[in-house]
Amino acid sequence: MTVIPVEQAVGHVLAHDITRIVKDLEKGPVFKKGHVIREEDIPVLLDVGKRNIYILEKTEDMLHEDEAAAVLRDITIGNNMTASEPSEGKIELKAACGGLFEVNSKALIELNSLGEISVASRHGNIPVKAGEVLAGMRVIPLIISKEKMEQAKKIERVFDLIPYEHKKCAIIATGSEVFTGRIKDTFTPVVESKLSEFGADIIFKTVSDDKKEAICDAVDEALARGADIICVTGGMSVDPDDLTPAAIKSKCDEVVTYGAPVLPGAMFMLGYKDNGTAIMGLPGCVMFAGRTIFDLVLPRIFAGQKVTPDEICALGEGGLCLKCPTCIYPNCGFGKGHP
């Protein structure tokens, strides 16, 4: 930090705020810390009584905080994101559309490990809406070496936002009590509501008796109609008359999981056809609990990603919903485990 005459300060960086006070009219910073002094600023500085000022001398091998923030933006910004203009060395990234927000955790740690750099984001693998803030970043000092920012440029893209795909969905409600009309089907409307969050097209709905053959026939009908996602509700426990898991298993080319380390949602089932159609068995908790395993898996499927057994297992850390009086999902720890 150096003290120099105001007239010699053009191009240098203010090390502190400069305050202007006009009785009954104004009191506040006329120039903020980090401001790069311009020729037209000299009269203003003299008017507020500054003949000498403290500056940070910016040399050719240094970048101003706003310049460095722009470098961080270019390193971190992913697809379908917008960025704010640099302000006091800070930039925010926002979602340009709804989709699945992804974080390259290794790259984020590597970037922050360089020192004098701060990049903070939301958790990865969560659904976001258009306009939501995804990440914020800045450099710590007012000026930073170009060499350090060149190091930062070697780090691969840190964030990405995958827009949801249009999916055709089928819902198959099981249960003899619903099939015979003894009780009303209250499960299907819940599933419809969940799917609508992603713009799904519901192409097929039916109610099946608690028989393996009947459930299989309903799945075949959904496949014949071109369903990308098939949700089978009910009959997911280990009771002898709960045949939904056996039916789903027989219709899948690959079963990812029957059971998940998530509460609510332990009896969840997921499998795939070779053509990519996802078939899910939804336990009863999906009908009455606010957020479950279903909410953790759906964003991945609508983003066109295939969920793996390892990813299901990794949900155990953070897989316990705390049933908060006011649900703030996905802005909580539920389902934030990583393989």
N, C-alpha and C positions, 0 to 999 in steps of 0.2 A: 504494500500500500504506500502510495506516494502523495505528497502535498505539492500541487503545482498551481500557478496562476490560472484563473478562469480562461483567459484569452488563449492559453496554450492547451486547453483540455479537449478540443474537438477530436472525436474519434475514440476517446477513452471511455471507460466504464465507471459509472458512479458506484462508490463503495457503500453508500448510505442514502436514505431518503433526503430530499430537500423540501423543506416545508415553507409554504407561503401563508402569511396571515394578513387578511384585510379586515379591519374592524367592521363588525356586524354583517360581513359578506362571506368571508371565506377563511377557512383554516384547514389545511391539509397538505398532502404532498403534491408539489407541482411537478417534481420528477421523482421517480421511485428508484430504489436500489437496483442496479443492473442496467439503468438507462444508458444508452450510448449517446454521448453529448454531440450535438450538431451545431453548426455555425449559428443558426437562428436561436439557439438556447442561450447564447452568451449574454445578450441584454437581459433576459429573464433572470439569469443567475445573479447578475449585477444588481438588478432591481430588488432582489430579496437579500442583498447584503453579502453575497458570496464573492469575495475577491480571490480567494484560494479555496480549493476543494480537495477532498481525498478521493483519489481515483485508483482503479486497478488498471495498470498498463497492459493493454491487449496487444500482444506481439503477433507476428505472422504465423507462429506455430501454436496459437491459441484460438479457441472458438468461444464466442459469447454464449451464454446459457440458452438463448432462443435458437441460435444456430445449432447448438448441440442437441436441443430438444427435437428439432426437425430431423436430425440424423436418427435419433431414437425412434421417432415416428416411422421413418422409412424402413428401419430394421424390423420393427415389431408388427406393423399393420398387416392384416391378412385380407382375404377376400371378403367382400360384402361389409366393409367397415368404412366409416368416415372419421376424420380427425379434425379437432379444433385447431385454430391458429395458435402458435406459441404465445404464451402470456406469462411474463416473469419466469421464463424457463420451463413452463408446464404445458403439457398437451394431454388431451383426453381422446380415447378411441370410443366410438359408439357403433351400435349395430345399425346397419342400413336396411336390414330385413329381419324377420323372425327366423330362427334357426338354432343349430347346435353350436355352442361356443367351445372351441378347443384350445388348450394351452399345451405348448411344448415345454413341459416342466424342466427338463434338463437344460434347454436353451435359456429359459428364464433365470434359472439359478446361475448359469454361466455369465449371463449379462450383468446381473446384480453383483456377482463376485468380482467384477473388474474394479469396483470401488468408485466413489464419487458419482455413481449412477443409481437412480431409484426407479424401478418399474414395478407397479403393483396392479394386480388384476383380480377379477372374479375367479372362482373355481372353474376348472375345465369340465367338459362333458355335461353342461347344463343347458336347458332351453332358455333362450333369451328372446325378447321382443324388439321390434324396430324402435330405435331411439334410445334404448337402454345403454348406460355407460358400461363398457367392458374393461377398460384399463386406463390408468393414469401414469404419467412418467415425467421425470425431470432429471437434470443433473444437479448435484448438490452445490458446487461452487458457482460463482458468477461467471468465471471463465474456466475452461478446461482444455487440456492439451489435445491437439488434433491427433496425436499419436494414439491416445487412449480411445478416441472415437473411431479411429481406423481399426483398432482391435475389435471394437464392438461390431463393426460392419462385417466381420468374419462370421458372426453368429447367424445361423439360419433363422428364417421367419419364425417368430415366437407364437403368434396367435393366428387363428383361422375361424371363420364363421361359415358353417355349411348350411345352406338354406334347405328347408323341408321339401321333400318331393311330394307330388300329388299321388296319393295312394288310394286304391279301391279296397274297401274293407267289408268283411262279413262278420256277423255276430250270431253265434249259436248258443241259445240258452238251454241248459239241460235241467232235468228234474221232473219226475212223474207228477209232482204236485202242481207244477206249472203247466205241464203238457196236458193234464186232464182238466185244467181250469179250476182246480180247487183254490189256488191262490193266484194273485196277479204277478206278472213278471215285472219285478222292480229292478232287476239287474241290468237288463238291456239299456234302459234310459241312461244309467250311470256310465256305461261303456260308450254309448253314443256321445255323451257330453265330453268324455275324455278325448275321444277321437276327433271331435269337432275342434278342439284346441289346435289341431295341426292341419285343419282344412281337409279332413278325410271325406271321401265320397262313399257313403254306406250303400252298397249295391245289393246286399242280401241280409235278411234277418229271418230267423226261424226258431222254433222251440222244438226240442227233441226229447223223447222219452229216455229214461235211464237205461238204455241198452246200447252195448258197444256197436252193434250193427247199425242202429238208428243214428248214432252220433257220426259214425263213419260215412253213412250215406249223406248226411248234412254237410260234412266236410267236402265230400266229392262234389256236391252241388255248388258249393262256394268256389271250389277250384275251377269247375267248368264255366263259371260266370266270370272268371278272370280276377279273383280276389288276390291282392298283394299281401293282405294281413287277414288272418282268421282268428277271432277271439271266441273261445269256448268257455262259457261260464258255468260254474257249479260242479259238484261231484269230484272235487280235487283232493279230498282227504284220503286216508288209508282204510276207510270203512269198506267191507266186502262189496257193498252195492254201489260204490263210487267207481264208475268205469270210465270216466272221462280220460284219465291218464293213459290207460291201455288203448283207448281209441285214438288218441293223439299220436301215441308212439307208433301205432300201426300205419298211420297215414304220413308220417315224417320220414324223409330220407336221412335226416340227421337230428338227433335229440341233443340239444345243448345242455339242458338241465331239467331235472324234476326235483324241485326243492331249491331254495335260495337263502343265503344268510342275511335275510332282510325281514324285519318285523315292523309293520305288517307285510305279509306276503311270502311266508316260508314255504307254502305249498304251491308256489308258482311253477309253471312248466313252459318251456320254450323249445321249439324245434323248427326245422326248415325243410322245405321241398328243394329239390335240386335246381328248380327254376328261381329260387330266391324267396318264395312265399313263406312268410313267417306264420307259424301256428302257435298260439298261446293258450294255455289253460289257466284261467283266472280263478283263484280261490275266493271264498265269500267275503274276505276282508275288503276286496276292491269295491264291493257294493256299499259298505258302511263306513269305511275309514277314509279320512281326508286324502292322504297321499300314501301310496304303497309301492311295491316293487314295479307295478304296472307303469307308474309315472316315471320311474327311473329308466325303464327300458324303451318306452315309446319314442322319446326324442331321438335315440340312436337309430331306431328302425326307420323313422320318417326322414332321417338324414341320409338314408341309404347305406347305413353301416351294418355289418353283421356282428352280432354280439357273440363273444366267445365264452367258453367255460371259465377261463382264467378271469375274465372281466366280471362274471357273475360272482365268483369266489371273492374277488377283491372288494365287493360291496359290503362285506362284513364290517369293515372299519367305517363307521358312519351309517351302517345299515339299521340302526335302532332309531325309529321315529320317537321323538319325545312327546308327541301329542300336545303341542303347545296350545294354550287357549285361543290364540290367534295364529293361524298357520301363515308362515312367511315363505314357504317353499317356493322357488328353489334357493332363496337367500338364507340358507341355514346349512347345517352339517349333514343333513340326511342324504345318504347315497353318495358321499364324496370320496369313497375309497378308490384307490387306483392299483392296478396290477403291477 
